[in-house]
Amino acid sequence: MKAIRKVTLLLVIASFIAILGCEKNNNEMNNIMQISELPTNPAWKSLPLQGTFWKLIGFANVDDNSIKIAEPQNDFSYELILRQDSVFEGTSSTNEIKGDYILDTEYKTINITKYGGTKKGEILDGYHYSVCFQAIESYCISKNGLALYYDNKKHYLLYRPI
């Protein structure tokens, strides 16, 4: 009887370890990591919002401080520049994007008032990016890069300068 209990206990422990391993592998497969694992640069805090070329890193969650790395990762996808004339330009996963925005530097708010561009089918995170980008409401530039917040500041798009 004691041998059966020991074997059962070992199986439970082994199952628990396997489940933890699968959870980590699942996060790795979904390209999810902690914000603290990303490299930082204190010089990024002093970059201007307008006129800097930005590249999306991913979709961040404020509650658990995690980020899902944007896919596809290539030289073309997810670039952005906010020009001084309140026009933004860039790319989504497959399309060129362009539109207008309103910026309030005192309250650090930003609103997309017009969104357009080419109309090819988005791939991977492209559609999600377009929806989130159109919903941005505020911003912050820090050692982590440019954060464009949406969903009542529960989530943000994280960019790095290029």
N, CA, C and O atoms as a DFTB+ gen file, in Angstrom:
648 C
 N C O
     1  1       0.814      -1.184       0.000
     2  2       0.000       0.000       0.000
     3  2       0.869       1.264       0.000
     4  3       0.575       2.227      -0.708
     5  1       1.952       1.248       0.811
     6  2       2.841       2.397       0.852
     7  2       3.520       2.596      -0.498
     8  3       3.730       3.734      -0.918
     9  1       3.863       1.523      -1.174
    10  2       4.505       1.622      -2.484
    11  2       3.569       2.281      -3.495
    12  3       4.012       3.088      -4.313
    13  1       2.296       1.948      -3.445
    14  2       1.308       2.538      -4.350
    15  2       1.196       4.034      -4.083
    16  3       1.120       4.820      -5.027
    17  1       1.185       4.439      -2.822
    18  2       1.100       5.862      -2.474
    19  2       2.335       6.618      -2.971
    20  3       2.223       7.734      -3.478
    21  1       3.513       6.001      -2.822
    22  2       4.742       6.643      -3.272
    23  2       4.736       6.816      -4.791
    24  3       5.109       7.870      -5.306
    25  1       4.311       5.777      -5.498
    26  2       4.251       5.848      -6.952
    27  2       3.239       6.912      -7.376
    28  3       3.503       7.691      -8.293
    29  1       2.094       6.945      -6.718
    30  2       1.066       7.938      -7.023
    31  2       1.593       9.348      -6.771
    32  3       1.384      10.247      -7.585
    33  1       2.280       9.539      -5.640
    34  2       2.845      10.835      -5.314
    35  2       3.878      11.256      -6.361
    36  3       3.904      12.414      -6.778
    37  1       4.723      10.324      -6.782
    38  2       5.721      10.626      -7.814
    39  2       5.061      10.987      -9.139
    40  3       5.521      11.891      -9.838
    41  1       3.981      10.281      -9.488
    42  2       3.260      10.596     -10.726
    43  2       2.618      11.984     -10.662
    44  3       2.620      12.718     -11.650
    45  1       2.073      12.338      -9.505
    46  2       1.469      13.664      -9.341
    47  2       2.533      14.744      -9.487
    48  3       2.313      15.746     -10.167
    49  1       3.681      14.546      -8.854
    50  2       4.779      15.519      -8.942
    51  2       5.270      15.630     -10.384
    52  3       5.478      16.734     -10.888
    53  1       5.453      14.494     -11.043
    54  2       5.913      14.500     -12.435
    55  2       4.899      15.209     -13.334
    56  3       5.287      15.961     -14.227
    57  1       3.613      14.978     -13.109
    58  2       2.573      15.636     -13.905
    59  2       2.601      17.144     -13.694
    60  3       2.469      17.916     -14.644
    61  1       2.778      17.558     -12.431
    62  2       2.840      18.979     -12.119
    63  2       4.015      19.644     -12.837
    64  3       3.865      20.727     -13.401
    65  1       5.165      19.007     -12.817
    66  2       6.350      19.535     -13.494
    67  2       6.109      19.600     -14.998
    68  3       6.497      20.573     -15.645
    69  1       5.480      18.588     -15.551
    70  2       5.192      18.576     -16.996
    71  2       4.232      19.699     -17.368
    72  3       4.397      20.337     -18.407
    73  1       3.229      19.942     -16.526
    74  2       2.269      21.015     -16.796
    75  2       2.969      22.363     -16.783
    76  3       2.722      23.193     -17.657
    77  1       3.839      22.595     -15.803
    78  2       4.581      23.852     -15.756
    79  2       5.453      24.012     -16.990
    80  3       5.550      25.108     -17.543
    81  1       6.080      22.946     -17.420
    82  2       6.912      22.989     -18.617
    83  2       6.102      23.300     -19.854
    84  3       6.553      24.057     -20.714
    85  1       4.910      22.729     -19.962
    86  2       4.042      22.988     -21.115
    87  2       3.586      24.434     -21.128
    88  3       3.507      25.051     -22.190
    89  1       3.285      24.986     -19.948
    90  2       2.842      26.373     -19.889
    91  2       3.941      27.297     -20.390
    92  3       3.669      28.228     -21.149
    93  1       5.159      27.054     -19.982
    94  2       6.270      27.882     -20.447
    95  2       6.461      27.714     -21.950
    96  3       6.646      28.696     -22.668
    97  1       6.416      26.480     -22.424
    98  2       6.573      26.248     -23.862
    99  2       5.454      26.909     -24.646
   100  3       5.688      27.434     -25.734
   101  1       4.221      26.890     -24.098
   102  2       3.093      27.523     -24.764
   103  2       3.339      29.030     -24.866
   104  3       3.082      29.629     -25.911
   105  1       3.836      29.649     -23.783
   106  2       4.148      31.072     -23.832
   107  2       5.245      31.350     -24.852
   108  3       5.174      32.332     -25.592
   109  1       6.255      30.493     -24.893
   110  2       7.327      30.683     -25.860
   111  2       6.796      30.539     -27.284
   112  3       7.198      31.290     -28.173
   113  1       5.892      29.575     -27.506
   114  2       5.327      29.389     -28.835
   115  2       4.499      30.599     -29.246
   116  3       4.465      30.957     -30.423
   117  1       3.828      31.233     -28.277
   118  2       3.024      32.418     -28.557
   119  2       3.848      33.705     -28.484
   120  3       3.296      34.801     -28.582
   121  1       5.168      33.575     -28.312
   122  2       6.066      34.727     -28.216
   123  2       5.656      35.680     -27.106
   124  3       5.640      36.895     -27.303
   125  1       5.325      35.137     -25.939
   126  2       4.958      35.955     -24.787
   127  2       6.123      35.940     -23.801
   128  3       6.679      34.889     -23.484
   129  1       6.474      37.132     -23.326
   130  2       7.552      37.240     -22.348
   131  2       7.262      38.405     -21.409
   132  3       6.312      39.158     -21.622
   133  1       8.060      38.550     -20.396
   134  2       7.924      39.658     -19.462
   135  2       8.613      40.895     -20.038
   136  3       9.662      40.789     -20.674
   137  1       8.022      42.058     -19.814
   138  2       8.611      43.314     -20.269
   139  2      10.030      43.457     -19.712
   140  3      10.921      43.958     -20.399
   141  1      10.236      43.022     -18.480
   142  2      11.549      43.159     -17.839
   143  2      12.638      42.352     -18.544
   144  3      13.824      42.604     -18.330
   145  1      12.256      41.385     -19.381
   146  2      13.232      40.592     -20.127
   147  2      13.749      41.318     -21.373
   148  3      14.751      40.905     -21.957
   149  1      13.081      42.382     -21.778
   150  2      13.488      43.125     -22.967
   151  2      14.626      44.084     -22.634
   152  3      14.689      44.607     -21.521
   153  1      15.517      44.318     -23.581
   154  2      16.566      45.311     -23.336
   155  2      15.965      46.714     -23.231
   156  3      14.942      47.010     -23.848
   157  1      16.606      47.560     -22.451
   158  2      16.168      48.943     -22.277
   159  2      17.309      49.878     -22.658
   160  3      18.457      49.458     -22.810
   161  1      16.966      51.156     -22.809
   162  2      17.982      52.162     -23.108
   163  2      17.509      53.489     -22.513
   164  3      16.527      54.056     -22.992
   165  1      18.185      53.995     -21.482
   166  2      17.760      55.260     -20.867
   167  2      17.704      56.429     -21.853
   168  3      16.946      57.375     -21.635
   169  1      18.480      56.383     -22.918
   170  2      18.482      57.463     -23.914
   171  2      17.152      57.561     -24.655
   172  3      16.818      58.625     -25.176
   173  1      16.394      56.478     -24.712
   174  2      15.112      56.507     -25.420
   175  2      14.141      57.493     -24.777
   176  3      13.284      58.043     -25.468
   177  1      14.255      57.730     -23.467
   178  2      13.347      58.646     -22.766
   179  2      13.390      60.053     -23.341
   180  3      12.402      60.783     -23.276
   181  1      14.531      60.436     -23.903
   182  2      14.677      61.796     -24.399
   183  2      14.346      61.940     -25.888
   184  3      14.449      63.037     -26.439
   185  1      13.955      60.859     -26.533
   186  2      13.600      60.942     -27.953
   187  2      12.279      61.683     -28.140
   188  3      11.376      61.556     -27.314
   189  1      12.161      62.450     -29.214
   190  2      10.880      63.104     -29.479
   191  2       9.855      62.099     -30.017
   192  3      10.196      61.180     -30.761
   193  1       8.616      62.292     -29.630
   194  2       7.541      61.436     -30.151
   195  2       7.404      61.652     -31.658
   196  3       7.352      60.694     -32.429
   197  1       7.346      62.904     -32.061
   198  2       7.186      63.241     -33.473
   199  2       8.548      63.287     -34.153
   200  3       9.514      63.826     -33.612
   201  1       8.606      62.707     -35.354
   202  2       9.814      62.735     -36.136
   203  2      10.745      61.551     -35.916
   204  3      11.701      61.377     -36.671
   205  1      10.489      60.741     -34.909
   206  2      11.293      59.542     -34.669
   207  2      10.653      58.375     -35.412
   208  3       9.429      58.239     -35.410
   209  1      11.454      57.544     -36.039
   210  2      10.948      56.332     -36.678
   211  2      10.881      55.234     -35.623
   212  3      11.871      54.955     -34.946
   213  1       9.715      54.614     -35.485
   214  2       9.461      53.603     -34.464
   215  2       9.147      52.259     -35.110
   216  3       8.571      52.201     -36.197
   217  1       9.526      51.192     -34.441
   218  2       9.251      49.812     -34.888
   219  2       8.536      49.096     -33.744
   220  3       9.008      49.105     -32.607
   221  1       7.399      48.478     -34.051
   222  2       6.636      47.765     -33.029
   223  2       7.384      46.538     -32.535
   224  3       7.885      45.738     -33.325
   225  1       7.451      46.401     -31.221
   226  2       7.977      45.193     -30.590
   227  2       6.820      44.223     -30.344
   228  3       6.906      43.042     -30.681
   229  1       5.737      44.737     -29.752
   230  2       4.612      43.849     -29.499
   231  2       3.483      44.500     -28.726
   232  3       3.418      45.719     -28.565
   233  1       2.594      43.635     -28.252
   234  2       1.359      44.011     -27.574
   235  2       1.541      43.748     -26.080
   236  3       1.671      42.596     -25.667
   237  1       1.550      44.798     -25.276
   238  2       1.847      44.665     -23.851
   239  2       0.574      44.687     -23.009
   240  3      -0.412      45.339     -23.351
   241  1       0.626      43.959     -21.905
   242  2      -0.466      43.883     -20.946
   243  2       0.021      44.513     -19.643
   244  3       0.995      44.047     -19.051
   245  1      -0.656      45.571     -19.197
   246  2      -0.245      46.289     -17.996
   247  2      -0.396      45.421     -16.751
   248  3       0.473      45.453     -15.879
   249  1      -1.477      44.646     -16.645
   250  2      -1.755      43.871     -15.432
   251  2      -0.651      42.887     -15.072
   252  3      -0.238      42.820     -13.915
   253  1      -0.170      42.127     -16.043
   254  2       0.852      41.125     -15.718
   255  2       2.234      41.477     -16.262
   256  3       3.156      40.663     -16.199
   257  1       2.378      42.707     -16.804
   258  2       3.663      43.193     -17.294
   259  2       4.274      42.259     -18.349
   260  3       5.489      42.063     -18.394
   261  1       3.412      41.691     -19.189
   262  2       3.879      40.786     -20.238
   263  2       3.730      41.456     -21.597
   264  3       3.049      42.471     -21.745
   265  1       4.387      40.859     -22.581
   266  2       4.290      41.361     -23.950
   267  2       4.251      40.184     -24.899
   268  3       5.000      39.219     -24.748
   269  1       3.361      40.276     -25.883
   270  2       3.320      39.302     -26.965
   271  2       4.067      39.940     -28.124
   272  3       3.659      40.985     -28.631
   273  1       5.148      39.323     -28.540
   274  2       5.961      39.852     -29.631
   275  2       5.147      39.787     -30.927
   276  3       4.550      38.759     -31.249
   277  1       5.134      40.895     -31.657
   278  2       4.343      40.996     -32.889
   279  2       4.917      40.106     -33.984
   280  3       6.133      40.007     -34.150
   281  1       4.030      39.465     -34.722
   282  2       4.396      38.641     -35.883
   283  2       3.697      39.202     -37.111
   284  3       2.538      39.599     -36.987
   285  1       4.292      39.261     -38.248
   286  2       5.623      38.764     -38.559
   287  2       6.699      39.740     -38.085
   288  3       6.458      40.936     -37.924
   289  1       7.875      39.197     -37.871
   290  2       9.031      40.009     -37.535
   291  2       9.903      40.101     -38.782
   292  3      10.621      39.162     -39.125
   293  1       9.827      41.240     -39.449
   294  2      10.660      41.453     -40.635
   295  2      10.979      42.939     -40.757
   296  3      10.518      43.739     -39.942
   297  1      11.746      43.309     -41.742
   298  2      12.174      44.699     -41.885
   299  2      11.046      45.641     -42.293
   300  3      11.137      46.846     -42.058
   301  1       9.995      45.118     -42.893
   302  2       8.925      45.956     -43.421
   303  2       7.807      46.220     -42.407
   304  3       7.286      47.334     -42.337
   305  1       7.443      45.227     -41.640
   306  2       6.230      45.286     -40.825
   307  2       6.342      46.203     -39.609
   308  3       7.395      46.328     -38.983
   309  1       5.223      46.832     -39.308
   310  2       4.986      47.566     -38.062
   311  2       5.942      48.731     -37.822
   312  3       6.483      48.879     -36.726
   313  1       6.144      49.538     -38.823
   314  2       6.936      50.754     -38.660
   315  2       5.989      51.942     -38.554
   316  3       4.867      51.905     -39.060
   317  1       6.458      53.003     -37.887
   318  2       5.593      54.154     -37.647
   319  2       6.425      55.420     -37.514
   320  3       7.495      55.415     -36.906
   321  1       5.923      56.495     -38.085
   322  2       6.452      57.830     -37.817
   323  2       5.261      58.758     -37.632
   324  3       4.323      58.757     -38.430
   325  1       5.314      59.539     -36.582
   326  2       4.325      60.573     -36.307
   327  2       4.967      61.894     -36.720
   328  3       5.907      62.367     -36.083
   329  1       4.450      62.474     -37.782
   330  2       5.047      63.697     -38.309
   331  2       4.535      64.921     -37.540
   332  3       3.512      64.858     -36.857
   333  1       5.261      66.029     -37.665
   334  2       4.914      67.282     -36.984
   335  2       3.567      67.849     -37.455
   336  3       2.901      68.569     -36.710
   337  1       3.168      67.526     -38.690
   338  2       1.929      68.075     -39.253
   339  2       0.694      67.252     -38.887
   340  3      -0.339      67.358     -39.548
   341  1       0.798      66.428     -37.832
   342  2      -0.305      65.595     -37.329
   343  2      -0.731      64.502     -38.302
   344  3      -1.884      64.072     -38.294
   345  1       0.193      64.058     -39.131
   346  2      -0.021      62.925     -40.031
   347  2       0.904      61.806     -39.578
   348  3       2.072      62.047     -39.273
   349  1       0.390      60.588     -39.533
   350  2       1.242      59.437     -39.256
   351  2       1.369      58.619     -40.535
   352  3       0.476      58.623     -41.382
   353  1       2.482      57.924     -40.660
   354  2       2.726      57.018     -41.776
   355  2       3.432      55.794     -41.231
   356  3       4.115      55.856     -40.209
   357  1       3.260      54.688     -41.922
   358  2       3.952      53.483     -41.503
   359  2       3.447      52.262     -42.226
   360  3       2.941      52.333     -43.346
   361  1       3.600      51.140     -41.553
   362  2       3.161      49.862     -42.110
   363  2       2.507      49.018     -41.030
   364  3       2.815      49.140     -39.845
   365  1       1.596      48.161     -41.470
   366  2       1.042      47.115     -40.604
   367  2       1.799      45.839     -40.979
   368  3       2.979      45.910     -41.322
   369  1       1.153      44.689     -40.921
   370  2       1.866      43.457     -41.287
   371  2       2.185      43.410     -42.780
   372  3       3.255      42.942     -43.171
   373  1       1.264      43.893     -43.615
   374  2       1.456      43.830     -45.064
   375  2       1.127      45.132     -45.789
   376  3       1.422      45.272     -46.976
   377  1       0.526      46.073     -45.093
   378  2       0.015      47.275     -45.736
   379  2       0.745      48.534     -45.303
   380  3       1.312      48.613     -44.213
   381  1       0.713      49.518     -46.195
   382  2       1.129      50.853     -45.804
   383  2      -0.059      51.495     -45.101
   384  3      -1.202      51.342     -45.532
   385  1       0.217      52.213     -44.018
   386  2      -0.851      52.912     -43.302
   387  2      -0.523      54.396     -43.272
   388  3       0.639      54.802     -43.286
   389  1      -1.579      55.189     -43.228
   390  2      -1.418      56.633     -43.186
   391  2      -2.706      57.222     -42.646
   392  3      -3.795      56.699     -42.882
   393  1      -2.565      58.313     -41.922
   394  2      -3.754      58.962     -41.400
   395  2      -3.407      60.191     -40.597
   396  3      -2.286      60.697     -40.647
   397  1      -4.389      60.660     -39.856
   398  2      -4.248      61.870     -39.053
   399  2      -4.409      61.533     -37.581
   400  3      -5.068      60.563     -37.207
   401  1      -3.787      62.365     -36.763
   402  2      -3.910      62.193     -35.321
   403  2      -3.965      63.556     -34.650
   404  3      -3.533      64.564     -35.210
   405  1      -4.511      63.563     -33.432
   406  2      -4.530      64.754     -32.589
   407  2      -3.680      64.445     -31.367
   408  3      -3.857      63.412     -30.721
   409  1      -2.762      65.340     -31.057
   410  2      -1.814      65.146     -29.967
   411  2      -1.981      66.253     -28.937
   412  3      -2.089      67.428     -29.289
   413  1      -2.003      65.872     -27.662
   414  2      -1.981      66.834     -26.561
   415  2      -0.770      66.479     -25.706
   416  3      -0.809      65.526     -24.928
   417  1       0.306      67.252     -25.855
   418  2       1.546      66.927     -25.152
   419  2       1.461      67.207     -23.653
   420  3       2.193      66.602     -22.870
   421  1       0.577      68.119     -23.246
   422  2       0.432      68.399     -21.813
   423  2      -0.154      67.196     -21.074
   424  3       0.338      66.817     -20.011
   425  1      -1.207      66.596     -21.640
   426  2      -1.862      65.452     -21.004
   427  2      -1.401      64.115     -21.562
   428  3      -1.860      63.058     -21.132
   429  1      -0.481      64.174     -22.531
   430  2       0.072      62.976     -23.172
   431  2      -1.021      62.089     -23.778
   432  3      -1.001      60.866     -23.638
   433  1      -1.968      62.735     -24.451
   434  2      -3.019      61.994     -25.144
   435  2      -2.773      62.056     -26.642
   436  3      -2.186      63.003     -27.164
   437  1      -3.233      61.036     -27.298
   438  2      -3.140      60.958     -28.756
   439  2      -4.362      60.194     -29.251
   440  3      -4.719      59.148     -28.708
   441  1      -4.987      60.725     -30.272
   442  2      -6.168      60.086     -30.853
   443  2      -6.017      60.017     -32.362
   444  3      -5.638      60.994     -33.007
   445  1      -6.315      58.864     -32.911
   446  2      -6.298      58.674     -34.360
   447  2      -7.641      59.154     -34.892
   448  3      -8.691      58.647     -34.497
   449  1      -7.602      60.137     -35.791
   450  2      -8.848      60.688     -36.334
   451  2      -9.136      60.191     -37.747
   452  3     -10.273      60.259     -38.215
   453  1      -8.107      59.694     -38.421
   454  2      -8.282      59.146     -39.767
   455  2      -7.265      58.023     -39.936
   456  3      -6.091      58.188     -39.604
   457  1      -7.715      56.883     -40.451
   458  2      -6.840      55.722     -40.638
   459  2      -7.111      55.134     -42.012
   460  3      -8.247      54.795     -42.341
   461  1      -6.066      55.017     -42.805
   462  2      -6.223      54.445     -44.141
   463  2      -4.918      53.858     -44.629
   464  3      -3.941      53.764     -43.886
   465  1      -4.919      53.469     -45.874
   466  2      -3.727      52.888     -46.480
   467  2      -4.115      51.849     -47.505
   468  3      -5.254      51.811     -47.969
   469  1      -3.158      51.005     -47.855
   470  2      -3.451      49.937     -48.814
   471  2      -4.366      48.918     -48.159
   472  3      -4.486      48.887     -46.934
   473  1      -5.003      48.097     -48.948
   474  2      -6.055      47.208     -48.430
   475  2      -5.794      45.734     -48.702
   476  3      -6.737      44.986     -48.959
   477  1      -4.542      45.299     -48.652
   478  2      -4.252      43.868     -48.806
   479  2      -4.675      43.148     -47.540
   480  3      -4.861      43.777     -46.499
   481  1      -4.827      41.834     -47.621
   482  2      -5.177      41.057     -46.434
   483  2      -4.039      41.067     -45.426
   484  3      -2.887      40.795     -45.764
   485  1      -4.379      41.385     -44.189
   486  2      -3.377      41.363     -43.121
   487  2      -3.030      39.917     -42.777
   488  3      -3.854      39.016     -42.938
   489  1      -1.814      39.708     -42.307
   490  2      -1.390      38.379     -41.882
   491  2      -0.982      38.419     -40.422
   492  3      -0.648      39.475     -39.886
   493  1      -1.013      37.267     -39.791
   494  2      -0.608      37.087     -38.398
   495  2      -1.219      38.169     -37.501
   496  3      -2.443      38.210     -37.374
   497  1      -0.434      39.036     -36.879
   498  2      -0.968      40.041     -35.950
   499  2      -1.413      41.328     -36.631
   500  3      -1.764      42.292     -35.950
   501  1      -1.407      41.363     -37.944
   502  2      -1.707      42.588     -38.675
   503  2      -3.070      43.180     -38.394
   504  3      -3.181      44.384     -38.162
   505  1      -4.109      42.365     -38.410
   506  2      -5.455      42.883     -38.154
   507  2      -5.560      43.395     -36.720
   508  3      -6.098      44.477     -36.483
   509  1      -5.046      42.619     -35.761
   510  2      -5.074      43.015     -34.353
   511  2      -4.340      44.347     -34.159
   512  3      -4.800      45.216     -33.417
   513  1      -3.210      44.495     -34.825
   514  2      -2.447      45.735     -34.740
   515  2      -3.289      46.912     -35.239
   516  3      -3.341      47.952     -34.583
   517  1      -3.940      46.761     -36.374
   518  2      -4.743      47.842     -36.940
   519  2      -5.861      48.262     -35.992
   520  3      -6.116      49.453     -35.813
   521  1      -6.521      47.289     -35.392
   522  2      -7.605      47.586     -34.449
   523  2      -7.058      48.314     -33.219
   524  3      -7.617      49.325     -32.794
   525  1      -5.983      47.808     -32.658
   526  2      -5.391      48.420     -31.465
   527  2      -4.857      49.818     -31.762
   528  3      -5.041      50.741     -30.968
   529  1      -4.207      49.968     -32.889
   530  2      -3.631      51.262     -33.243
   531  2      -4.717      52.330     -33.353
   532  3      -4.531      53.453     -32.885
   533  1      -5.834      51.991     -33.962
   534  2      -6.919      52.960     -34.117
   535  2      -7.562      53.334     -32.790
   536  3      -8.260      54.344     -32.700
   537  1      -7.328      52.516     -31.747
   538  2      -7.923      52.750     -30.430
   539  2      -6.977      53.449     -29.452
   540  3      -7.342      53.642     -28.293
   541  1      -5.778      53.832     -29.884
   542  2      -4.839      54.430     -28.929
   543  2      -5.399      55.721     -28.361
   544  3      -6.121      56.461     -29.029
   545  1      -5.046      55.969     -27.109
   546  2      -5.607      57.118     -26.395
   547  2      -4.553      57.949     -25.669
   548  3      -4.789      59.124     -25.389
   549  1      -3.411      57.371     -25.361
   550  2      -2.361      58.122     -24.685
   551  2      -1.009      57.486     -24.990
   552  3      -0.928      56.427     -25.612
   553  1       0.049      58.156     -24.538
   554  2       1.389      57.665     -24.840
   555  2       2.343      57.950     -23.694
   556  3       2.065      58.767     -22.816
   557  1       3.468      57.261     -23.721
   558  2       4.550      57.475     -22.766
   559  2       5.842      57.017     -23.433
   560  3       5.881      55.963     -24.068
   561  1       6.891      57.811     -23.287
   562  2       8.203      57.412     -23.789
   563  2       9.091      57.169     -22.569
   564  3       9.229      58.035     -21.705
   565  1       9.685      55.987     -22.512
   566  2      10.517      55.615     -21.371
   567  2      11.750      54.852     -21.855
   568  3      12.003      54.752     -23.056
   569  1      12.500      54.323     -20.912
   570  2      13.673      53.514     -21.261
   571  2      13.275      52.241     -21.998
   572  3      14.121      51.589     -22.609
   573  1      11.982      51.879     -21.946
   574  2      11.478      50.710     -22.677
   575  2      11.123      51.040     -24.120
   576  3      11.012      50.136     -24.948
   577  1      10.943      52.323     -24.435
   578  2      10.548      52.744     -25.763
   579  2       9.275      53.564     -25.719
   580  3       8.957      54.173     -24.698
   581  1       8.549      53.584     -26.819
   582  2       7.285      54.306     -26.927
   583  2       6.133      53.363     -26.635
   584  3       5.994      52.320     -27.274
   585  1       5.303      53.737     -25.661
   586  2       4.094      52.978     -25.340
   587  2       2.891      53.777     -25.821
   588  3       2.695      54.920     -25.407
   589  1       2.086      53.181     -26.693
   590  2       0.825      53.781     -27.135
   591  2      -0.290      52.989     -26.472
   592  3      -0.561      51.848     -26.845
   593  1      -0.938      53.606     -25.481
   594  2      -1.940      52.921     -24.656
   595  2      -3.312      52.909     -25.322
   596  3      -3.698      53.846     -26.021
   597  1      -4.031      51.825     -25.084
   598  2      -5.416      51.684     -25.528
   599  2      -6.158      50.856     -24.485
   600  3      -5.543      50.371     -23.535
   601  1      -7.458      50.687     -24.644
   602  2      -8.271      49.883     -23.714
   603  2      -8.164      50.426     -22.287
   604  3      -7.898      49.676     -21.348
   605  1      -8.374      51.736     -22.135
   606  2      -8.313      52.392     -20.824
   607  2      -6.996      52.136     -20.100
   608  3      -6.976      51.902     -18.892
   609  1      -5.916      52.182     -20.840
   610  2      -4.550      51.997     -20.333
   611  2      -4.297      50.602     -19.746
   612  3      -3.398      50.428     -18.923
   613  1      -5.079      49.626     -20.163
   614  2      -4.843      48.244     -19.737
   615  2      -3.824      47.552     -20.645
   616  3      -3.177      46.585     -20.243
   617  1      -3.690      48.056     -21.866
   618  2      -2.780      47.475     -22.851
   619  2      -2.073      48.593     -23.602
   620  3      -2.541      49.731     -23.638
   621  1      -0.945      48.252     -24.196
   622  2      -0.254      49.222     -25.037
   623  2       0.570      48.525     -26.102
   624  3       0.986      47.376     -25.959
   625  1       0.789      49.274     -27.179
   626  2       1.694      48.871     -28.246
   627  2       3.068      49.398     -27.860
   628  3       3.210      50.591     -27.595
   629  1       4.084      48.537     -27.822
   630  2       5.419      48.963     -27.443
   631  2       6.299      49.031     -28.674
   632  3       6.423      48.053     -29.410
   633  1       6.913      50.190     -28.901
   634  2       7.789      50.439     -30.045
   635  2       9.198      50.752     -29.561
   636  3       9.406      51.215     -28.439
   637  1      10.153      50.488     -30.434
   638  2      11.547      50.882     -30.233
   639  2      11.948      51.790     -31.380
   640  3      11.419      51.662     -32.484
   641  1      12.888      52.717     -31.132
   642  2      13.332      53.575     -32.244
   643  2      14.176      52.773     -33.234
   644  3      14.892      51.846     -32.855
   645  1      14.077      53.150     -34.505
   646  2      14.920      52.495     -35.526
   647  2      15.774      53.534     -36.228
   648  3      16.552      53.195     -37.119
